[in-house]
Amino acid sequence: QVQLLESGGGLVQPGGSLRLSCAADGIGFSSATMGWYRQAPGKQRELVGRMTSGGTTNYPDSVKGRFTISRDNAKNTLYLQMNSLKPEDTAVYYCQVTTVVGVGYWGQGTQVTVSS
């Protein structure tokens, strides 16, 4: 059974930083493509960043230069370092995994609130 457990969300002031973690269990982590998505109230879920098994990353312009994805294959954990946070970054952040055979899984989400 695949499990993705996100942590690290919370309340932060504008300009601050947070690091999200996603611990994966039950999948071939090192061969999977992994990513982070977010969904704000009343909006569609959107990609925040993605990393392939080979380490290639891509980010939308809205977070490029501020957010960084990394992965620790030994710990089966994906990270999202978020710097220079803005109020518009407020959303529920989800970890997503696509296995080598193309099956996708989602975590339960973690709330990030950027507010003074």
GINOR-V628507 format. One record per backbone hydrogen bond with DSSP energy under -1.0 kcal/mol. CO is the residue of the C=O (numbers start at 0). NH is the residue of the N-H. Records with the same first field share a line. If there is no record, write none. Layout:
CO->NH ; NH
This chain:
2->24
4->22
6->20
9->112
11->114
12->15
15->84
17->81
19->79
20->6
21->77
22->4
24->2
26->28
27->30
28->31
32->97
33->50
34->95
35->47 ; 48
36->93
37->45
38->91
39->42
45->37
48->35
49->57
50->33
51->54
55->51
57->49
59->62 ; 63
62->65 ; 66
65->82
67->80
69->78
71->76
75->23
76->71
77->21
78->69
79->19
80->67
81->17
84->14
85->88
86->89
90->111
91->38
92->109
93->36
94->106
95->34
96->104
97->32
98->101
102->98
104->96
109->92
111->90
112->11
